[in-house]
Amino acid sequence: QVQLVESGGGLVQPGGSLRLSCTVSGSIAISMYTMTWYRQAPGKLRELVASSTTGASTIYTDSVKGRFTDSRDNANNMYYLQMNSLNPEDTAVYYCRARRGTITYWGQGTQVTVSS
């Protein structure tokens, strides 16, 4: 059974940083999957934040370019999102997704709140 578990969310002041982790377990090698961070703010649609395929450049949504950086540890099935210069508009539940063809797995999400 494949599980994705996000962690690292919390409350941070504007201008602060957080590092989100996505721990992937089960019969899956994330090196073969496109790994993506999504977020969903209250009352808004879920949006792509960063998407990574092994051997290719990461795609970022415009609002986080230059502030967020994703990374992956394929050997340990871990996927990360380093978030710097956070602002209140980044407040959302952040989700990790693994996708390969028609196979998709989602985590349950971790809350990020940016507030003074």
Buried (B, 14 or more C-beta within 10 A) or exposed (E): EEEBBBEBBEEBEEEBEBBBBBBBEEEBEBBEBBBBBBBBBEEEEBBBBBBBBEEEEBBBBEEBEEBBBBBBEBEEBBBBBBBBEBEEEBBBBBBBBBBBEEEEBBBEBBEBBBEE
